[in-house]
Amino acid sequence: MTRKKNRNKKQPAARQKTATLRVTPVKGESTEKVVAVAKGATVESALRAAGIGVLRNNITVDGKPVEFSAPLVAGSIVNVEERPQGS
């Protein structure tokens, strides 16, 4: 006699890995957004997931300037500083 597997059993939720995006606009209050980070994520994909434009921004990850294509790891702090128009 074989046992049937209970396929309706819920699996424990995997702990989701995140990165923090700190956005500083030219004018106004700074905001902080937390986004999920998948394996192979880039700075650009995290910005797009958070609805942040990639143009006219200075980007640093953990205090170091990076390109949009730089890999992003869980726990990273991404600072996004909007540059004034024309700069």
BELJOMO-V47888 format. One record per backbone hydrogen bond with DSSP energy under -1.0 kcal/mol. NH is the residue of the N-H (numbers start at 1). CO is the residue of the C=O. Records with the same first field share a line. If there is no record, write none. Layout:
# BELJOMO-V47888
NH = CO + CO
This chain:
# BELJOMO-V47888
7 = 5
19 = 35
20 = 76
21 = 33
22 = 78
23 = 31
24 = 80
31 = 23
33 = 21
35 = 19
37 = 17
41 = 38
43 = 70
44 = 68
46 = 42
47 = 43
48 = 44
49 = 45
50 = 46
51 = 48
52 = 47
58 = 81
60 = 79
61 = 64
62 = 77
64 = 61
66 = 59
70 = 67
72 = 41
75 = 18
76 = 73
78 = 20
79 = 60
80 = 22
81 = 58
82 = 24
83 = 56
87 = 84
